[in-house]
């Protein structure tokens, strides 16, 4: 993701296609169908917002030390927890 605008990014994107984005969209739609999101959010809002958050994960956590595998996994876990629960304390 950090190579956006470079030739290597375009090659990877062409190789992988949009299957990652489509897979994410399908996962979100399934979760909506299961009733796991608040009803006040439209499907379009959820797909666009969650897709954006995952696609731009690297722009939020981009320090050199964040690219170590275990730290990336921990950061991604926190990121998902944040998306699920927000920043407020649970009561």
C-alpha positions, 0 to 999 in steps of 0.5 A: 500500500505504501507504494501507491503511485509507483510502478510496483503498486500498479503491477501488484494491483494488476496481478491481484486484481480487485479480488481483495476489495470484493472479498472484503465487500462480501464479508461486510455484506454477510455481516450486515445480513447476520445483523451484526451492525447497527441498523441505522447504518446503510449497507453502502455506508458500511461497505464504503467506510470499512473498506476505506479503513482497511485499505488505508490502514497503512496510512494510520500505522506507518512507522518503521517499527509498525512493519514488524509482523507481530506488531502489525497483527497487534495493531490490526487487532486494536484497529478492529476493536476500535471499529467495533467499539469506538473509543468510549469506555464500555459500561 
